């Protein structure tokens, strides 16, 4: 069977981001605490008894559902029994579970009717090496350590999803809506670093001087470009737009002009751009109602996550921005320990 993913957007998501696995994760932690020698066997027996139990959806579920819905527009997409498969979007499950304890996740995929056929159950191994193997464009996870390893490897865009009180069942999945922050997400981190080091005036002065020069690409630039190319292949009319992409940034005049010209240089035409000049992003995000909002600022994430699904974009470990934006608001380092067969539970992800 020939598989050509050259023009396919490939998204990998952890099982804990797609479904709510907090109950089984907490049970494993309890077993490891009380009976470390027998915990793994006891957990496998526990999961075998529950492998047909229904799972509730996780924070990333509506996004994945909306992404997969785009394949209905692909006239050349053939079935799994055809000679060539070229979907617009391909989703891969990457789980820290063992194959045996991952059966519940596979059952849930079928129960919810998700057209996901590829998966990796890696029994607690590092996930970063497999991102390139699956040619992933975006990796979504609830585990900060996994996201950090992928970010440091630089093989694809990645983000950390946290449990959200948003009623994700209410999100419309007929149109895919994605919101991106600008600096240190779509664009490189030089502007954000200058702002942190020397203040807003220095940032505005530089952006005004360089308004005709494209900004260097950030960790999400290639993802945006691929999304834009995918969007060009879809129908577009006043009444039907399968994808809506928004730039939601704290930039404002005079730094807005350079951002727009940079996107033009990349061949990208976003549907909406909000230059908020330091205003809280939450109001705009509530109106836009994205399936996901990507931002590098934990403060923006914390403000918005009660209203829209959010995803924290980690800096590379070598980035100087770690001294600034995340210095007083990082995920608790105690949650970054290794947990056999499963990622760190969302219930244990906290901010200092």
C-alpha positions as CSV (number, residue, x, y, z in Angstrom):
1,X,0.0,0.0,0.0
2,X,1.5,3.3,-1.1
3,X,1.1,6.2,1.4
4,X,1.9,9.7,0.4
5,X,1.7,12.3,3.2
6,X,3.5,15.1,1.4
7,X,0.5,17.4,1.4
8,X,-1.1,16.0,4.5
9,X,-1.2,17.8,7.8
10,X,-0.1,15.3,10.5
11,X,-1.1,15.8,14.1
12,X,0.1,13.6,16.9
13,X,-1.8,13.7,20.2
14,X,-1.2,11.9,23.5
15,X,-4.0,9.7,24.7
16,X,-4.3,11.9,27.8
17,X,-4.9,15.0,25.7
18,X,-7.6,13.2,23.6
19,X,-9.4,11.5,26.4
20,X,-9.8,12.0,30.1
21,X,-7.5,9.3,31.6
22,X,-7.1,10.9,35.0
23,X,-8.8,8.1,36.9
24,X,-6.5,5.4,35.6
25,X,-3.5,7.6,35.9
26,X,-4.2,8.4,39.6
27,X,-4.8,4.7,40.2
28,X,-1.4,3.8,38.8
29,X,0.3,6.5,41.0
30,X,-1.4,5.0,44.0
31,X,-0.2,1.5,43.1
32,X,3.3,2.7,42.6
33,X,3.2,4.4,45.9
34,X,1.9,1.4,47.9
35,X,3.2,-1.6,46.0
36,X,6.0,-0.6,43.6
37,X,7.2,-4.2,43.0
38,X,3.8,-5.4,41.8
39,X,2.3,-2.1,40.6
40,X,2.7,-2.7,36.8
41,X,1.1,-6.2,36.9
42,X,-1.7,-5.0,39.1
43,X,-2.3,-2.0,36.8
44,X,-2.5,-4.2,33.7
45,X,-5.0,-6.4,35.4
46,X,-7.0,-3.3,36.4
47,X,-7.0,-1.9,32.9
48,X,-8.0,-5.3,31.4
49,X,-11.1,-5.3,33.5
50,X,-12.0,-1.7,32.3
51,X,-10.9,-1.8,28.7
52,X,-14.5,-1.6,27.5
53,X,-15.5,1.2,29.8
54,X,-16.4,4.5,28.1
55,X,-13.9,7.3,28.3
56,X,-14.9,11.0,28.5
57,X,-13.3,13.4,26.0
58,X,-10.2,15.4,26.8
59,X,-9.2,19.0,26.1
60,X,-7.9,18.1,22.6
61,X,-10.9,16.1,21.4
62,X,-12.9,18.9,19.7
63,X,-9.8,20.1,17.8
64,X,-9.0,16.5,16.6
65,X,-12.7,16.1,15.6
66,X,-12.7,19.3,13.6
67,X,-9.4,18.5,11.9
68,X,-10.6,15.0,10.9
69,X,-13.8,16.5,9.6
70,X,-11.8,18.4,6.9
71,X,-11.2,15.1,5.1
72,X,-14.7,15.1,3.8
73,X,-13.6,17.8,1.4
74,X,-10.8,15.6,-0.1
75,X,-12.1,14.2,-3.3
76,X,-8.9,12.2,-3.8
77,X,-8.9,10.7,-0.4
78,X,-9.3,7.0,-0.8
79,X,-10.2,4.3,1.8
80,X,-7.7,2.3,3.7
81,X,-8.2,-0.5,1.2
82,X,-7.2,1.6,-1.8
83,X,-3.8,1.8,-3.4
84,X,-3.1,5.4,-2.4
85,X,-4.0,7.3,0.7
86,X,-3.7,11.1,0.7
87,X,-5.9,12.6,3.3
88,X,-5.9,16.3,4.1
89,X,-5.4,15.5,7.8
90,X,-3.9,12.5,9.5
91,X,-4.0,12.0,13.3
92,X,-1.7,9.7,15.2
93,X,-2.2,8.6,18.8
94,X,1.0,8.6,20.8
95,X,0.6,7.0,24.2
96,X,3.0,6.3,27.1
97,X,0.9,3.2,27.9
98,X,1.9,-0.3,26.9
99,X,0.0,-1.8,24.0
100,X,-1.9,-4.1,26.4
101,X,-3.0,-1.3,28.7
102,X,-3.9,0.9,25.7
103,X,-6.8,-1.1,24.5
104,X,-9.3,1.2,26.3
105,X,-8.0,4.1,24.2
106,X,-8.3,2.2,20.9
107,X,-11.9,1.2,21.9
108,X,-12.7,4.8,22.7
109,X,-11.5,5.9,19.3
110,X,-13.9,3.5,17.7
111,X,-16.7,4.4,20.1
112,X,-16.5,8.1,19.1
113,X,-16.2,7.3,15.4
114,X,-12.8,9.0,15.0
115,X,-11.0,8.1,11.8
116,X,-7.7,7.4,13.4
117,X,-5.9,4.3,12.2
118,X,-2.3,5.0,13.3
119,X,-1.0,4.8,16.9
120,X,2.2,4.3,18.9
121,X,2.1,2.7,22.4
122,X,5.6,3.2,23.8
123,X,5.5,2.0,27.4
124,X,7.0,5.1,29.0
125,X,9.8,5.7,26.4
126,X,10.6,9.2,25.3
127,X,8.3,10.4,22.6
128,X,10.5,12.9,20.7
129,X,12.3,10.3,18.5
130,X,9.0,9.1,17.1
131,X,7.8,12.5,16.0
132,X,10.2,12.5,13.0
133,X,9.3,8.9,12.2
134,X,5.7,9.8,11.9
135,X,6.5,13.0,10.0
136,X,4.5,15.0,12.6
137,X,3.7,18.7,12.1
138,X,2.1,19.3,15.5
139,X,2.3,17.3,18.8
140,X,-0.2,17.9,21.6
141,X,0.4,16.4,25.0
142,X,-0.5,16.9,28.7
143,X,3.1,16.0,29.7
144,X,5.4,19.0,30.0
145,X,8.6,16.8,29.9
146,X,7.5,15.2,26.6
147,X,6.7,18.6,25.1
148,X,10.0,20.0,26.3
149,X,11.9,17.2,24.6
150,X,10.1,17.7,21.4
151,X,10.6,21.5,21.5
152,X,14.3,21.0,22.1
153,X,14.5,18.5,19.2
154,X,12.9,21.1,16.9
155,X,11.3,18.5,14.8
156,X,7.7,19.9,14.9
157,X,5.5,22.4,16.7
158,X,4.3,21.2,20.1
159,X,2.2,22.3,23.0
160,X,1.0,21.4,26.5
161,X,-2.7,21.0,27.0
162,X,-4.2,21.2,30.4
163,X,-7.6,20.2,31.6
164,X,-10.1,22.9,30.9
165,X,-13.5,23.7,32.5
166,X,-14.8,24.6,29.0
167,X,-17.8,22.5,28.0
168,X,-16.0,21.2,24.9
169,X,-19.1,19.4,23.7
170,X,-20.5,22.8,22.8
171,X,-17.7,23.6,20.3
172,X,-18.8,23.6,16.7
173,X,-16.6,21.1,14.8
174,X,-18.0,22.0,11.3
175,X,-15.5,24.8,11.0
176,X,-11.9,24.4,12.3
177,X,-10.9,27.6,14.2
178,X,-7.3,28.0,15.4
179,X,-5.8,31.1,17.2
180,X,-2.1,31.8,17.3
181,X,0.0,34.2,19.4
182,X,2.7,36.0,17.4
183,X,6.1,36.4,19.0
184,X,7.9,33.2,20.2
185,X,5.1,31.2,18.6
186,X,4.6,32.1,14.9
187,X,7.6,34.5,14.9
188,X,11.0,33.9,16.5
189,X,11.6,35.0,20.1
190,X,13.9,38.0,19.4
191,X,11.1,40.5,19.7
192,X,9.8,39.1,22.9
193,X,13.3,38.9,24.3
194,X,14.0,42.5,23.5
195,X,10.7,43.5,25.1
196,X,11.6,41.6,28.3
197,X,15.1,43.0,28.4
198,X,14.6,46.6,27.3
199,X,10.9,47.4,27.4
200,X,8.1,48.3,25.1
201,X,9.7,51.4,23.6
202,X,12.8,49.6,22.5
203,X,10.6,46.9,20.9
204,X,8.5,49.4,19.0
205,X,11.5,51.4,17.8
206,X,13.1,48.2,16.4
207,X,9.9,47.0,14.8
208,X,9.3,50.4,13.1
209,X,12.8,50.4,11.7
210,X,12.5,46.9,10.4
211,X,8.9,47.1,9.2
212,X,9.8,45.9,5.7
213,X,12.0,43.0,6.8
214,X,10.3,39.7,7.5
215,X,10.5,38.4,11.0
216,X,12.4,35.1,11.4
217,X,10.2,32.0,11.7
218,X,9.2,30.7,15.1
219,X,8.3,27.2,16.2
220,X,4.8,27.4,14.7
221,X,5.6,29.1,11.4
222,X,5.8,25.9,9.3
223,X,2.6,24.6,10.9
224,X,0.8,27.8,9.9
225,X,2.2,27.7,6.4
226,X,1.1,24.1,6.0
227,X,-2.4,25.0,7.4
228,X,-2.6,27.8,4.9
229,X,-1.7,25.6,2.0
230,X,-4.3,23.1,3.2
231,X,-6.9,25.9,3.4
232,X,-6.2,26.8,-0.3
233,X,-7.3,23.4,-1.3
234,X,-10.7,23.8,0.4
235,X,-13.8,25.5,-0.8
236,X,-14.1,29.2,0.1
237,X,-17.2,31.3,-0.1
238,X,-19.0,33.9,2.1
239,X,-21.1,31.0,3.5
240,X,-18.6,28.2,3.7
241,X,-15.1,28.5,5.1
242,X,-13.9,25.1,6.5
243,X,-10.9,26.7,8.3
244,X,-10.6,30.1,10.1
245,X,-7.2,31.2,11.3
246,X,-6.6,34.1,13.7
247,X,-3.5,35.9,14.8
248,X,-4.2,37.2,18.4
249,X,-1.2,39.2,19.5
250,X,-0.2,41.8,22.0
251,X,1.5,43.7,19.2
252,X,0.0,47.0,18.1
253,X,1.1,50.0,16.0
254,X,3.9,50.4,14.9
255,X,4.7,46.7,15.3
256,X,1.6,45.5,13.5
257,X,2.8,46.3,10.0
258,X,5.8,44.1,10.2
259,X,3.7,41.1,11.4
260,X,1.3,41.5,8.4
261,X,4.2,41.8,5.9
262,X,5.9,38.8,7.4
263,X,2.8,36.6,6.9
264,X,2.6,37.9,3.3
265,X,6.3,37.0,2.8
266,X,5.5,33.5,3.9
267,X,2.6,33.2,1.5
268,X,0.1,33.1,4.4
269,X,-3.2,35.1,4.5
270,X,-4.8,34.7,7.9
271,X,-8.5,35.2,8.2
272,X,-8.4,37.5,11.2
273,X,-5.7,39.5,13.0
274,X,-6.1,41.1,16.4
275,X,-3.4,43.6,17.5
276,X,-4.4,44.2,21.1
277,X,-1.6,46.3,22.4
278,X,-1.5,44.7,25.9
279,X,-5.3,44.3,26.3
280,X,-6.5,41.0,27.7
281,X,-6.9,38.5,24.9
282,X,-9.7,36.6,26.6
283,X,-12.6,38.7,25.2
284,X,-11.5,38.3,21.6
285,X,-10.9,34.6,22.1
286,X,-14.4,34.1,23.6
287,X,-15.9,35.7,20.5
288,X,-13.7,33.8,18.1
289,X,-14.3,30.5,20.0
290,X,-11.3,28.6,18.7
291,X,-10.8,24.9,19.1
292,X,-7.3,25.7,20.3
293,X,-5.4,28.8,21.3
294,X,-1.5,28.6,21.1
295,X,0.5,31.0,23.3
296,X,3.9,31.0,25.0
297,X,2.7,33.2,28.0
298,X,1.4,31.3,31.0
299,X,-0.4,34.4,32.0
300,X,-2.4,34.6,28.8
301,X,-3.1,30.9,29.0
302,X,-4.4,31.1,32.6
303,X,-6.6,34.0,31.7
304,X,-8.2,32.3,28.6
305,X,-8.3,28.6,29.7
306,X,-11.6,29.0,31.5
307,X,-13.3,30.0,28.2
308,X,-11.4,28.3,25.4
309,X,-9.1,25.3,25.0
310,X,-5.6,26.5,25.4
311,X,-2.1,25.2,24.7
312,X,1.1,26.4,26.2
313,X,4.0,26.6,23.7
314,X,7.2,25.8,25.6
315,X,10.5,27.6,24.9
316,X,13.5,25.6,24.0
317,X,15.6,24.9,27.1
318,X,18.4,27.1,25.8
319,X,16.1,30.1,25.2
320,X,16.9,33.2,27.3
321,X,13.2,33.8,27.6
322,X,13.2,31.1,30.3
323,X,14.7,33.8,32.6
324,X,11.8,36.1,32.0
325,X,8.3,35.1,31.0
326,X,8.3,31.7,32.7
327,X,10.6,32.6,35.6
328,X,7.7,33.1,38.1
329,X,5.0,30.9,36.4
330,X,6.3,27.6,35.3
331,X,4.8,24.1,35.7
332,X,5.9,22.6,39.0
333,X,9.2,20.8,38.4
334,X,8.0,18.0,40.7
335,X,5.5,16.8,38.0
336,X,8.3,16.2,35.6
337,X,9.3,12.8,37.0
338,X,8.9,9.6,34.9
339,X,5.7,7.6,35.4
340,X,5.9,4.1,33.8
341,X,3.5,3.5,31.0
342,X,1.5,6.7,31.3
343,X,2.2,10.5,31.1
344,X,2.0,12.7,34.1
345,X,-1.6,13.2,35.2
346,X,-3.2,16.5,34.4
347,X,-4.5,16.6,38.0
348,X,-0.8,16.9,39.1
349,X,0.1,19.7,36.6
350,X,0.3,22.9,38.7
351,X,1.7,26.3,38.3
352,X,3.9,27.9,40.9
